[in-house]
């Protein structure tokens, strides 16, 4: 008796598509989380390094960046970064 299973072309195509979709989703999430982490760290370091005219601004931006994650980081980099200066430059 021969119990071997020979997959047809549709089975192979479905399996290949599933593997490709899985790899694509993994790459998407790695890039999404990786880029978000880079933006968050960049914004956090930038807030810490900058001096603001009002000391409450620095505290506010730190809270925003820490609590809102990469979204807060993007908001800071677009809006808040212009309000501070780096000492010695």
Phi, psi and omega in degrees: 000139181250113182256016179287145179249125179258114181289145176270175185298325181293321178295318180295317180296320180294318178295318179295319179296320180295318178294316179298319178295318179297315179295320178298319179292321178297314179298319178300312183291324177296315179293317181300310181289319181296312179294320177298319179293320179296315179298316181297313180295317179301313180295318181297314179296320181295319177298317182295322183284330187279152172251136180248154179296326178249124183295336177291333178298317180297315179298316180298314180294323176299315180297316180298312182294318182291315185283325184265358176066221185291335176292316175297325177297318178294317179299316179297313183296330179275326188247305190283334184299327182290341185275346183245166177231151176269126181298140177088003179240000000 
